[in-house]
Amino acid sequence: MNTFKISIVDGNNFHALGIKQVLLNLEFCEGAEIKVFHNGTEFLQDDKASDIVLMNMMLPDIGGIKLCHLTKMKYPGTKVIL
């Protein structure tokens, strides 16, 4: 069982939950903690670093590129997929 954290940052709840469901069905993600955030501010307020972040480029409050930069500054070891 893997013990890692995946964050999904997407302003569209339907898309975010769909991605989460796909990940939950992957054997590779068994045991992973998967959290969904609906905007960049909500994600940045989380005090736990994610191992992997799946991020939409167009968020309601901050651009994906800027959020990617802020994420890498706060958590340099985090892998970001835009």
C-alpha positions as a Markdown table, in Angstrom:
| # | Residue | x | y | z |
|---|---|---|---|---|
| 1 | Met | 0.0 | 0.0 | 0.0 |
| 2 | Asn | 1.3 | 3.4 | -1.0 |
| 3 | Thr | 1.3 | 6.3 | 1.5 |
| 4 | Phe | 1.5 | 9.5 | -0.5 |
| 5 | Lys | -0.7 | 12.6 | -0.9 |
| 6 | Ile | -2.2 | 13.8 | -4.2 |
| 7 | Ser | -3.9 | 17.1 | -4.4 |
| 8 | Ile | -6.3 | 18.1 | -7.2 |
| 9 | Val | -6.8 | 21.8 | -7.7 |
| 10 | Asp | -9.7 | 22.6 | -10.1 |
| 11 | Gly | -12.5 | 25.2 | -9.9 |
| 12 | Asn | -14.9 | 22.8 | -11.6 |
| 13 | Asn | -16.1 | 20.4 | -8.9 |
| 14 | Phe | -17.4 | 17.9 | -11.6 |
| 15 | His | -13.9 | 17.6 | -13.2 |
| 16 | Ala | -12.1 | 17.5 | -9.8 |
| 17 | Leu | -14.3 | 14.7 | -8.5 |
| 18 | Gly | -14.1 | 12.8 | -11.8 |
| 19 | Ile | -10.3 | 12.9 | -11.6 |
| 20 | Lys | -10.4 | 11.8 | -8.0 |
| 21 | Gln | -12.6 | 8.8 | -8.9 |
| 22 | Val | -10.3 | 7.8 | -11.7 |
| 23 | Leu | -7.3 | 7.9 | -9.4 |
| 24 | Leu | -9.1 | 5.9 | -6.7 |
| 25 | Asn | -9.6 | 3.1 | -9.2 |
| 26 | Leu | -5.9 | 2.8 | -10.0 |
| 27 | Glu | -4.1 | 0.1 | -8.2 |
| 28 | Phe | -1.0 | 2.4 | -8.0 |
| 29 | Cys | -3.0 | 4.9 | -5.9 |
| 30 | Glu | -4.3 | 2.4 | -3.4 |
| 31 | Gly | -3.8 | 3.9 | 0.1 |
| 32 | Ala | -3.0 | 7.4 | -1.3 |
| 33 | Glu | -4.6 | 10.4 | 0.4 |
| 34 | Ile | -6.4 | 12.3 | -2.4 |
| 35 | Lys | -7.7 | 15.8 | -1.6 |
| 36 | Val | -9.7 | 18.2 | -3.8 |
| 37 | Phe | -9.4 | 21.9 | -3.6 |
| 38 | His | -11.6 | 24.3 | -5.6 |
| 39 | Asn | -9.2 | 27.2 | -5.9 |
| 40 | Gly | -5.6 | 28.1 | -5.4 |
| 41 | Thr | -6.1 | 30.0 | -2.1 |
| 42 | Glu | -7.8 | 27.0 | -0.5 |
| 43 | Phe | -4.9 | 24.8 | -1.7 |
| 44 | Leu | -2.2 | 27.1 | -0.4 |
| 45 | Gln | -3.8 | 27.2 | 3.0 |
| 46 | Asp | -3.4 | 23.5 | 3.4 |
| 47 | Asp | -0.5 | 22.9 | 5.8 |
| 48 | Lys | 0.5 | 19.5 | 4.5 |
| 49 | Ala | 2.7 | 19.2 | 1.5 |
| 50 | Ser | 1.5 | 17.0 | -1.4 |
| 51 | Asp | 3.7 | 14.6 | -3.2 |
| 52 | Ile | 1.8 | 15.3 | -6.5 |
| 53 | Val | -0.5 | 18.2 | -7.5 |
| 54 | Leu | -2.8 | 18.0 | -10.5 |
| 55 | Met | -3.7 | 21.6 | -11.2 |
| 56 | Asn | -6.0 | 23.3 | -13.7 |
| 57 | Met | -4.4 | 26.3 | -15.5 |
| 58 | Met | -7.6 | 28.4 | -15.2 |
| 59 | Leu | -8.7 | 28.7 | -11.5 |
| 60 | Pro | -11.3 | 31.1 | -10.2 |
| 61 | Asp | -8.8 | 33.1 | -8.0 |
| 62 | Ile | -5.3 | 32.6 | -9.3 |
| 63 | Gly | -3.6 | 31.5 | -12.6 |
| 64 | Gly | -2.2 | 28.0 | -12.8 |
| 65 | Ile | 1.3 | 29.2 | -13.7 |
| 66 | Lys | 1.5 | 31.5 | -10.7 |
| 67 | Leu | 0.1 | 28.9 | -8.4 |
| 68 | Cys | 2.6 | 26.4 | -9.7 |
| 69 | His | 5.4 | 28.9 | -8.9 |
| 70 | Leu | 4.0 | 29.5 | -5.4 |
| 71 | Thr | 3.6 | 25.8 | -4.8 |
| 72 | Lys | 7.2 | 25.1 | -5.7 |
| 73 | Met | 8.4 | 27.9 | -3.5 |
| 74 | Lys | 6.4 | 26.6 | -0.5 |
| 75 | Tyr | 7.0 | 22.9 | -1.2 |
| 76 | Pro | 10.1 | 22.4 | -3.5 |
| 77 | Gly | 9.8 | 18.6 | -3.5 |
| 78 | Thr | 6.2 | 18.6 | -4.8 |
| 79 | Lys | 5.6 | 17.4 | -8.4 |
| 80 | Val | 3.1 | 19.6 | -10.2 |
| 81 | Ile | 1.2 | 18.6 | -13.3 |
| 82 | Leu | -0.7 | 21.4 | -15.0 |
